[in-house]
C-alpha cells in the first residue's frame, strides 16, 4: 500500500507536517493565495481602520476567526484595524498579540508568494500600512 503525503516544513519552528493528500482539504490545507488576492489584501491595508464599538472580547473573537480563516483579505482587515501609528493610544497586551499574529500570518503568505523571507514581507506590509 502506498500513501501520498504533502510535506510542509516550518523552518522557524523546526517542525515538519505530513498530511495525506486525500485528507488535505479536511485538514485545512489550501493553496497559496493568488497574486491578485494578495494585491487586494495589500490595498485593504491602505484603507481606514473600521473598529466596531463592541466589547473587546467580542471583537477579539471576530479577529481570531478572521485570522484562522486563512483568507488574506480578512487577515489584512485585522492588521489594518489593529495597527497603531505614532501618536495613537497604546494597545492592550491582547490587542498587540492578535495584531502580531495577524501580521505574522500575512507576512508568511506574502513571503511565499513573493519568494522572499518573512522579514522582507513584513517590511513591505509596514510600508503599505504607513501609506494608508
Secondary structure, DSSP 8 states (H G I E B T S, - for coil): ----EEEEEEGGGTEEEEEEGGGTTTTT------HHHHHHHHHHHHS-----SS-HHHHHHHHHHHHHH--HHHHHHHHHHH---TTS----HHHHHHHHHHHHHHHHHHHHHHTS-HHHHHHHHHHHHHH-
